[in-house]
Amino acid sequence: MKSFDERDTLFARLRLKEGTKEYEDYYQRNPQYKDADDAIRRLPNKHNYPPIVDDIENAAEDFFSYFNKIENEREVPAAVIEMPRQQRSLLIKEVAKYYGAIAVGVVQIKPEQLYSFHGSRRYYGSPVDTSFSHAIVLAVEVEKEFLSRAPHVEATMATVKAYRDVAFTGANLALFIRSQGFRTCLNSVARYSGPMVPMAAAAGLGQIGLHTMLVTRMWGARVRLGAVLTDMPLQEDKPVDFGLSDFCERCGLCAKLCVGKA
């Protein structure tokens, strides 16, 4: 299976601004998307979010990038702390939960699970590092009260906070792993090496629902995901099956009520 270019995702495409080098380069290579993408950009702000929401989201992305900077500045010691895989995996999960994760899973990385190129703002167009062996996938809870106010601005703010929380958790975990003598790559909103949902499902955190989001057994889809990629030897987790696929086939309510008919 071929790796997917993150620049081709709708999120990455809609972040492109007309007149920039990235905009011109992308639509010269992919003219089939230009008219539809430009039409979406011209749509009005349906929910009338105040401009401060964009400012907060941009500030949050700068904050997440700062975590990547701290991670990269932390040198990896030459001496590796030896430990059995199973014991090391248990330790890593406890550390991740100590820093705020509600669920943690480990998956061995396959090439098709990673993007070929980054599409995020600060890393746009750079190739994805495929040298890591494992992904430690993290989930944090989104505040229920605020998320229940969707589609109002409170739900957006709750989501931004959850992404901040999972970036904080991942950054601390990455620094701990580096102190053990292994390389890391923090995956948060500032930079993803691959799509988080299929990676989380492979790591046993939940199943993928009909709405293409991860559904956990305890928190449903009310989670946000991040990961730390590493070359640390770890014991992998297995996917889980608690009957979600059968339930989605019988229900289908999300598809019936989807405003965008996606």
C-alpha positions in Angstrom: 0.0 0.0 0.0 1.3 3.4 -1.0 1.9 6.1 1.6 -0.5 9.1 1.5 0.8 12.7 1.0 -0.6 14.8 3.9 -0.6 17.8 1.5 -3.5 16.1 -0.3 -5.8 16.1 2.8 -8.6 18.7 2.8 -7.3 20.3 6.1 -3.9 20.9 4.5 -5.4 22.2 1.3 -7.7 24.7 2.9 -4.8 26.2 4.9 -3.2 27.3 1.7 -3.5 31.0 1.0 -3.9 32.4 -2.5 -0.8 34.1 -3.8 1.6 32.1 -1.6 4.3 29.9 -3.1 2.7 26.8 -1.5 -0.7 27.6 -3.0 0.7 28.1 -6.5 2.9 25.0 -6.3 0.1 22.7 -5.0 -2.5 23.7 -7.6 -0.1 23.5 -10.5 0.5 19.9 -9.5 -3.1 19.2 -8.6 -5.4 21.5 -10.7 -8.4 19.1 -10.2 -8.9 20.3 -6.6 -8.5 24.1 -7.2 -12.1 25.1 -8.1 -13.7 23.1 -5.4 -11.2 24.2 -2.7 -11.6 27.9 -3.7 -15.3 27.6 -3.4 -15.1 26.2 0.1 -12.7 29.1 1.0 -15.3 31.6 -0.1 -18.1 30.1 2.1 -19.2 32.5 4.9 -18.4 31.7 8.5 -21.6 29.7 9.1 -21.4 29.7 12.9 -20.3 33.3 13.2 -17.3 32.5 15.3 -15.5 35.6 16.5 -12.1 36.3 14.9 -10.4 35.5 18.3 -11.1 31.8 17.7 -8.7 31.8 14.7 -6.2 33.7 16.9 -6.5 31.1 19.7 -6.1 28.2 17.2 -3.0 29.8 15.6 -1.5 30.5 19.0 -2.1 26.9 20.0 -0.3 25.6 17.0 2.7 27.9 17.8 2.5 26.4 21.3 2.5 22.9 20.0 5.5 23.7 17.7 7.4 24.9 20.9 7.0 21.3 22.2 8.7 20.0 19.1 11.5 22.5 19.5 12.1 21.4 23.2 12.0 17.7 22.1 14.6 18.3 19.3 16.9 20.2 21.7 17.0 17.3 24.2 20.1 15.3 23.4 19.8 11.5 23.4 22.4 10.0 25.6 24.7 7.4 24.1 24.1 4.8 26.8 20.8 3.0 26.5 19.0 1.9 29.6 18.3 -1.8 29.0 15.0 -3.4 30.0 12.7 -6.2 28.8 10.2 -5.1 26.2 7.2 -6.0 28.3 8.5 -4.2 31.3 9.5 -1.2 29.3 6.0 -1.0 27.6 4.3 -1.1 31.0 6.6 1.7 32.2 6.0 3.9 29.2 2.2 3.5 29.6 2.4 4.5 33.3 4.5 7.5 32.5 2.1 8.6 29.7 -0.9 8.3 32.1 0.9 10.2 34.8 1.3 13.1 32.3 -2.4 13.0 31.4 -3.2 10.3 28.9 -6.4 8.3 29.6 -5.5 5.5 27.2 -2.2 4.4 25.7 -1.4 1.8 23.1 1.7 0.6 21.2 1.8 -0.4 17.5 4.7 -1.4 15.3 4.9 1.1 12.4 4.2 -0.1 8.9 5.3 2.2 6.0 1.7 2.6 4.8 0.7 4.0 8.2 2.9 7.1 7.6 2.5 10.1 5.3 5.0 10.6 2.6 5.2 14.4 3.1 4.1 16.7 5.8 1.2 19.1 5.1 1.2 21.1 8.3 2.0 24.8 8.4 5.6 24.7 9.8 6.7 21.5 8.2 4.9 21.8 4.8 6.5 19.8 2.1 9.2 18.2 4.2 9.5 14.3 3.9 8.3 12.3 6.8 11.0 10.5 8.9 10.3 6.7 8.4 13.1 5.5 10.5 11.1 4.8 13.7 9.9 1.3 14.7 7.0 2.0 17.0 4.3 4.5 17.7 3.0 5.1 21.2 -0.5 6.4 20.6 -2.1 8.6 23.3 -5.7 9.6 24.0 -7.0 12.5 26.2 -10.5 13.3 27.1 -12.4 16.2 25.6 -14.5 18.1 28.2 -18.0 16.8 27.9 -19.9 19.9 29.0 -18.3 22.2 26.5 -18.4 19.6 23.6 -22.1 19.2 24.2 -22.6 22.8 23.1 -21.6 22.0 19.5 -21.7 23.6 17.0 -21.1 26.7 19.2 -17.7 28.1 19.9 -17.4 26.4 23.3 -17.0 23.0 21.5 -14.2 24.4 19.3 -12.4 25.7 22.4 -12.8 22.3 24.2 -11.2 20.6 21.2 -8.3 23.0 21.0 -7.7 22.4 24.8 -7.7 18.6 24.2 -5.1 18.9 21.5 -3.0 21.1 23.8 -3.3 18.4 26.5 -2.3 15.6 24.3 0.7 17.6 23.0 1.7 18.3 26.6 1.5 14.7 27.5 3.4 13.6 24.4 6.1 16.1 24.8 6.8 15.0 28.4 6.7 11.3 27.3 9.1 12.1 24.5 11.6 13.8 26.8 11.4 10.8 29.2 12.1 8.3 26.3 15.0 10.4 25.1 16.5 10.2 28.7 16.4 6.4 28.3 18.6 6.6 25.2 16.1 6.4 22.3 15.0 8.8 19.6 11.5 10.3 19.4 9.2 12.2 17.1 6.3 14.0 18.8 3.1 13.9 16.8 0.6 16.7 17.6 -1.4 19.3 15.7 1.9 21.0 14.8 3.2 17.9 13.0 1.7 14.5 12.2 3.8 11.7 10.7 0.6 9.8 9.8 -3.2 9.7 10.4 -3.9 9.1 14.1 -7.2 7.3 13.9 -6.1 4.1 12.1 -2.9 4.1 14.1 -4.9 4.3 17.4 -7.2 1.5 16.2 -4.2 -0.7 15.4 -2.8 0.1 18.9 -6.0 -1.2 20.6 -7.4 2.1 21.8 -10.8 1.6 20.1 -12.5 0.9 16.8 -13.2 3.2 13.8 -16.9 4.1 13.6 -19.0 4.8 10.5 -18.2 8.5 11.0 -14.5 7.6 10.5 -13.6 8.7 14.1 -12.1 6.5 16.8 -14.7 5.2 19.2 -13.3 4.1 22.6 -15.1 1.7 24.9 -15.3 4.2 27.8 -15.3 7.7 26.3 -16.9 7.0 22.9 -15.5 9.4 20.3 -15.0 12.2 22.9 -11.2 11.9 22.8 -8.3 13.5 20.9 -5.2 11.7 19.8 -1.5 12.2 19.6 1.5 9.9 19.4 5.2 9.6 20.1 7.2 7.7 17.4 10.4 6.1 18.7 13.0 3.5 18.0 12.6 2.1 21.6 11.9 -1.7 21.6 8.4 -2.2 22.9 5.8 -4.9 23.1 2.9 -4.1 20.7 -0.8 -4.1 21.6 -3.5 -5.8 19.5 -6.6 -4.2 17.9 -9.8 -4.6 19.9 -13.3 -5.6 18.8 -16.3 -4.7 21.1 -18.9 -5.0 18.3 -18.8 -1.4 17.0 -18.9 -2.4 13.3 -22.0 -4.4 13.7 -23.6 -1.6 15.8 -22.7 1.0 13.1 -24.3 -1.1 10.4 -27.6 -1.3 12.3 -27.6 2.4 13.4 -26.2 4.6 10.7 -27.6 7.7 12.5 -24.5 9.8 12.0 -24.7 9.3 8.2 -28.5 10.0 8.1 -28.1 13.3 10.1 -24.8 14.5 8.5 -25.4 18.1 7.3 -22.7 17.9 4.7 -24.0 14.5 3.4 -20.4 13.2 3.7 
